[in-house]
Amino acid sequence: MSKVETQLTINLPDGSKRNLECGATAADLAQSIAQGLYRKAVGALINGEIRDLFSVLSDGDTVKILTADDVESLELLRHSTAHVMAEAVQRIFPQAKIAIGPTITDGFYYDFEIPGHTLSTEDLSKIEDEMKRISQENQRIVRHQIPDVDKQISEFKNGGEKFKAELLEEHKHESPTLYLMQDKDGKTIWNDLCRGPHLPNTGLIKAFKLLKVSGSYWRADEKREQLQRIYATCWWKTSDLEDYLKRLEEAEKRDHRKLSKQLDLFSVHDEVGPGLIFWHPNLATIRATIEDFWRDVHRKRGYQFVFTPHIASEQLYEISGHLQSYGENMYSAMDIDGQPYRAKPMNCPGHIMIYRSRLRSYRDLPVRFAELGTVYRYERSGVLHGMLRVRGFTQDDSHIFCTPEQLEGEINGILDLIDFMMTTFGYKYKAYLATRPEKYLGTDEEWAMATGALEAALKSRNLDYEVDEGGGVFYAPKIDIKLYDAIGREWQGPTVQVDLNLPKRFDVTYIGEDGERHQAVMVHRAVLGSMERFCGGLIEHYAGVFPTWLAPTQVIVLPISDRHQEYAAQVLAKLRAADVRANMDDKSETVNYRIREAQMQQIPFMLIVGDKEAADSAVAVRHRRDGDLGVQKVDDFVELITKEIKERK
């Protein structure tokens, strides 16, 4: 064999090349570049895929050596720490059977079946201690190709590892691998069925924390085995772990379910069913204020408001395709006059019915329908979460029918609307362009037209965006907007979709300038998403401290004693006449007690009135954050607060 044939040419991120002997690994590449890089290396990015450090390279590979400074290395760290946790659990609970342990945002989880034992907070502390011992043992993590899959399945079954056996049976023809945990003498201590990748050893794992235990089901199937899930986080640096735990603590304080009890916002009732929200007066007031704002903004932008029924014949959803492709998320049919009806999961078919109720000309377009439409979708009980994941919710839905030539302009208008509304609520955001998936409806030309219009609108606004390759839905490319709240968390936000499916299914057309029928372009868009999720997110974004324009009670009037109640009532009447949401607290408690109570309820302004204020037609103003603002004339205060409300500060 010639010398050339025994060598590999490897491409490096800076565009340079490196020649190595055949059979060389990513670790060999790191060592050939610099000893310092080799000592810091934890894995490799080979042709864009995260791989083990000791992966064998092929001629022409593009390779980046990963260190703890690379964000991609967190995947390796967390995946490997999950294995360390599973090993620790089985050391402490030998009867435990392991299921799956994937990485998730900021950490990982692992599912276990532990007969006869329910995990507690004390157990988590014991497991952490055992994980530290495994880290100190500096076990090697070795990839092992399974030579005899059927034999390995039998070994799993004989050892009681039924979940591993089931997974291996399912993936037996995919060159399955085990990852072995080995001591310094090369003896295998523990293993798990896994495709990787992993760190080279456990000694790299130091900054981790087990967070909580919850219930789960094998394969997320409520008819299968019930498991116990441990959630955890890990980071390269202890300081990063501490920062993350502080963020978690802040998030816990902002939990909308906890704040709801303090501020009397919403409730869910067993007698009614999970995932169905009851809006209490305080949150209903916030919602009504948002809806009024929403209607005002849409009216000014040429939208027409519509209302559609909550139920419809199954025939409608057969035509739309929802019954075939979305049926598992729809509620069972109800019999009405011998015909099956369904609770609506979407508003779009109803809007199409209104559009098709008469012949449309190109002169009528664009048509912009908007509805705060309540829909019903089945969600598994295990994923329901306060107001953020529910079964009945109201979407701020809109569907625009336009010509192909109008499409880019309509998308631009939607993006402008999104920016205005998200900025008003104090959200920063980022846009993602989701393109054609592997399975899709429509022609390549239609997808190119729709995707091009979305991208052109993003570029025309100089809006920073990322391309989510293949992330579109089967019937449409889309723009997804991710919101960032006050503590930097990401929330699913507005979406814009160019539909290539429903206009064909329903024959949505218009008469063109040539007198012929043409298929209309249909745009789906939601700005707030659902009122439930949006308001739940706002509670956490503001930590319950709603800006004055949204606060359920904007002003509380506090008479010092009974003799000041008549004047307090006059102040209250002036405020209400100016459309300020104001109440009076004339309980027999001290003023200081009532001030503390108002601040607990996050009321923006407290007006204290006594003899001096009554004599001067004034009020002593106190702000929930800034404290004492001094004495002001009633009319001056009314002018101040109405200006603040109008400007939605």
Order of alpha helices (4+ residues) and beta strands (2+ residues): beta-beta-alpha-alpha-beta-beta-beta-alpha-beta-beta-beta-alpha-beta-alpha-alpha-beta-beta-beta-beta-alpha-alpha-beta-beta-alpha-beta-beta-alpha-alpha-beta-beta-alpha-beta-beta-alpha-beta-alpha-beta-beta-beta-alpha-beta-beta-beta-alpha-beta-alpha-beta-alpha-beta-alpha-beta-beta-alpha
